[in-house]
Amino acid sequence: MYTDMFGKVRYKIGLHIHTTLSDGHVSPEEAAGIYREAGFDAIAITDHWKYHAADTLSGLPILAGCEYNMGASDTSVDVMHIVGVGMDRAPELQKETATRQDVINAIRANGGMAILAHPAWSLNCPEHAEALTGFSAVEIYNTVSNVNQSSRPYSGYFVDLLSNRGTFYPLIATDDTHYYDDSDETKSWIMVHAKSLQKEDLFSAIEHGDFYATQGPELHVRRERDLLIADCSPCIMIDFLSNAAWGPDRITRGKDLTHAEYKIKAWDKWVRVEMHDADGLYAWSNIIRID
């Protein structure tokens, strides 16, 4: 549990983590210990097609989870990965016959939250997501998609295209940990402002966007009439990204920046903020819809 710069209590949560139950390199107990030592308040163990029930391991609360990887290696044919978190029981799904919508429906029917995993890595198109109903969030950053034999960890282009089409999801950052070799563990997470660590409180906060995604920096964005205000821990860049191709006050660069403001333009339909510090560590806001 952490207190942010405005005095709000926040929980450090990892929602996409693999273990030896599928293709991860450490056991669930070892993974929990690693994340507990890194200050996480809870994690979800999300092995491929292996449901892990809610538990406490190595002193760390575990959210129920599973990842449903659909398709193989060829993204030009059919690849989409869907992470389920918080299911009260294992969804009844057959890997060989379940459709994407079947997976989402089963996750939700069992009390869980369906997350679209690493759309940039999977080369998903906006219409792939729009053809489905029931997603609760999308990964804007996925750590393991930038290590070893992978690429494309950042899905900002994908979520911006979706936003241009009027489809908005909460944006989370995850590790998708597999290797545990200091390349992909405890690198990306969300900081959730919730009443408690109870599933209902966490889910409510996530689905209402009451969190920010980060690799360490702190980022808070608020709207005051036609002004968007970003406050953050010291950084070297603060960007206001929107449907506009350019704008005179969208990008702030400097040293030890902690504040930036953006005046909403007549053509803005949505805005989100991302920043990074001198160590190259990022934080991402959720999307602010401009009505």
Residue pairs with C-beta under 8 A, 6 or more apart in sequence:
1 9
1 10
1 11
1 41
2 9
2 10
2 11
2 12
2 39
2 191
3 9
3 10
4 10
4 191
4 193
4 218
4 220
5 218
5 220
5 231
5 233
6 220
8 193
9 193
10 191
10 192
10 193
10 194
10 211
11 41
11 42
11 191
11 192
11 194
11 197
11 202
12 39
12 40
12 41
12 189
12 190
12 191
13 40
13 41
13 42
13 43
13 63
13 189
13 190
13 191
13 192
13 202
14 35
14 40
14 42
14 43
14 44
14 174
14 175
14 177
14 186
14 189
15 43
15 44
15 46
15 63
15 65
15 83
15 85
15 115
15 172
15 174
15 189
15 190
16 44
16 46
16 65
16 67
16 83
16 115
16 117
16 139
16 142
16 174
16 175
16 176
16 177
17 24
17 31
17 35
17 43
17 44
17 45
17 46
17 65
17 174
17 175
17 176
17 177
18 24
18 45
18 46
18 47
18 48
18 67
18 176
18 177
18 178
19 26
19 27
19 28
19 30
19 31
19 45
19 47
20 26
20 27
20 28
21 28
21 45
21 47
21 50
21 52
22 47
22 48
22 49
22 50
22 67
23 47
23 48
23 178
24 31
24 47
24 177
24 178
24 180
25 178
25 179
25 180
25 181
26 34
26 180
28 45
28 52
28 57
28 62
29 57
29 58
30 58
30 180
31 43
31 45
31 57
31 177
31 180
31 185
32 43
32 45
32 57
32 58
32 59
32 60
32 62
33 57
33 58
33 59
33 60
34 180
34 185
34 186
35 43
35 60
35 185
35 186
36 58
36 59
36 60
38 185
38 186
40 60
40 186
40 189
41 61
41 197
42 60
42 61
42 62
42 63
42 197
42 202
43 60
43 62
43 63
44 52
44 62
44 63
44 64
44 65
44 83
44 85
44 86
45 52
45 62
45 63
45 65
46 52
46 65
46 66
46 67
46 83
46 84
46 85
47 65
47 66
47 67
48 66
48 67
48 68
48 69
49 66
49 67
49 68
49 69
49 95
50 66
51 64
51 65
51 66
51 87
51 89
51 90
51 91
52 62
52 64
52 65
52 66
53 64
53 89
53 90
54 61
54 62
54 63
54 64
54 86
54 199
55 62
56 62
61 197
63 85
63 86
63 199
63 202
64 85
64 86
64 87
64 88
64 112
65 83
65 84
65 85
65 86
65 87
66 83
66 84
66 87
66 90
66 91
67 81
67 82
67 83
67 84
67 117
68 81
68 82
68 83
68 84
68 93
68 95
68 98
68 103
69 81
70 78
70 79
70 80
70 81
70 82
70 98
70 100
70 103
71 77
71 78
71 79
71 80
71 122
72 79
73 79
75 122
75 123
76 123
79 122
79 123
79 124
80 100
80 116
80 122
80 124
80 128
81 116
81 117
81 118
81 122
82 100
82 103
82 104
82 107
82 114
82 115
82 116
82 117
83 114
83 115
83 117
83 174
84 91
84 103
84 106
84 107
84 110
84 112
84 113
84 114
84 115
85 112
85 113
85 115
86 111
86 112
86 113
86 199
86 202
86 203
87 107
87 110
87 111
87 112
88 110
88 111
88 112
89 110
90 110
91 103
91 106
91 107
91 109
91 110
91 112
92 106
93 102
93 103
93 106
98 106
100 132
101 132
101 133
101 134
103 114
104 114
104 132
104 133
104 134
104 135
105 134
107 113
107 114
107 134
108 114
108 134
111 199
113 136
113 137
113 203
113 206
113 207
114 134
114 135
114 136
115 135
115 136
115 137
115 138
115 139
115 172
116 124
116 129
116 135
116 137
116 138
116 139
116 169
117 139
117 142
117 174
117 176
118 139
118 142
118 145
118 152
118 153
118 155
118 176
119 128
119 129
119 138
119 139
119 155
119 158
119 159
120 142
120 145
120 152
120 153
120 154
120 155
120 157
120 158
121 142
121 145
121 150
121 151
121 152
121 153
121 155
123 152
124 158
126 158
126 161
126 162
126 165
126 167
129 135
129 138
129 162
129 167
130 162
130 165
130 167
135 169
136 169
136 170
136 203
136 206
136 207
137 169
137 170
137 171
137 172
137 206
137 207
138 155
138 158
138 159
138 162
138 169
138 170
138 171
138 172
139 155
139 171
139 172
139 173
139 174
139 176
140 154
140 155
140 156
140 159
140 171
140 172
140 173
140 213
140 284
141 153
141 154
141 155
141 173
141 174
141 188
141 213
141 215
141 282
141 284
142 153
142 155
142 173
142 174
142 175
142 176
142 188
143 153
143 173
143 174
143 175
143 176
143 177
143 183
143 184
143 187
143 188
144 150
144 153
144 175
144 176
144 177
144 178
144 179
144 183
144 184
145 151
145 152
145 153
145 176
146 152
146 153
147 179
147 183
147 184
148 179
148 183
156 241
156 274
156 284
159 169
159 171
159 272
159 287
160 241
160 243
160 272
162 168
162 169
163 243
163 269
163 270
163 272
163 287
164 243
164 269
164 270
168 270
168 287
168 289
169 287
170 206
170 207
170 209
170 211
170 286
171 213
171 272
171 284
171 285
171 286
171 287
172 190
172 206
172 211
172 213
173 188
173 189
173 190
173 213
173 214
173 215
173 284
174 188
174 189
175 184
175 185
175 186
175 187
175 188
175 189
176 184
177 184
177 185
178 184
179 185
187 215
188 213
188 214
188 215
189 213
189 214
189 215
190 206
190 211
190 212
190 213
190 214
191 211
191 212
191 214
191 218
192 202
192 205
192 206
192 210
192 211
193 205
193 210
193 211
194 201
194 202
194 204
194 205
194 210
195 201
205 211
209 286
209 287
211 286
212 218
212 219
212 220
212 283
212 284
212 285
212 286
213 283
213 284
214 281
214 282
214 283
214 284
215 281
215 282
215 283
216 277
216 279
216 281
216 283
217 232
217 233
217 235
217 275
217 276
217 277
217 281
217 282
217 283
218 232
218 233
218 283
219 230
219 231
219 232
219 233
219 273
219 274
219 275
219 283
219 284
219 285
220 230
220 231
220 232
221 228
221 229
221 230
221 231
221 273
221 285
221 288
222 228
222 229
223 229
223 264
223 288
226 263
226 264
227 261
227 262
227 263
227 264
228 240
228 261
228 262
228 263
228 264
228 271
228 273
228 288
229 259
229 260
229 261
230 238
230 240
230 259
230 260
230 261
230 262
230 273
230 275
230 285
231 258
231 259
232 238
232 257
232 258
232 259
232 275
232 283
233 258
233 277
234 256
234 257
234 258
234 277
234 278
235 256
235 257
235 258
235 275
235 276
235 277
235 278
236 253
236 254
236 255
236 257
236 276
236 277
236 278
237 251
237 252
237 253
237 257
237 275
237 276
238 251
238 252
238 257
238 260
238 273
238 275
239 250
239 251
239 252
239 273
239 274
239 275
240 247
240 249
240 250
240 251
240 260
240 262
240 271
240 272
240 273
241 250
241 271
241 272
241 273
241 274
242 250
242 265
242 268
242 269
242 270
242 271
242 272
243 267
243 268
243 269
243 270
244 250
244 265
244 267
244 268
247 262
247 265
249 261
249 262
249 263
250 262
252 260
255 278
257 275
262 271
264 271
264 290
268 290
269 289
269 290
270 287
270 288
270 289
270 290
271 287
271 288
271 290
272 284
272 285
272 286
272 287
272 288
273 284
273 285
274 282
274 283
274 284
274 285
275 282
275 283
276 282
276 283
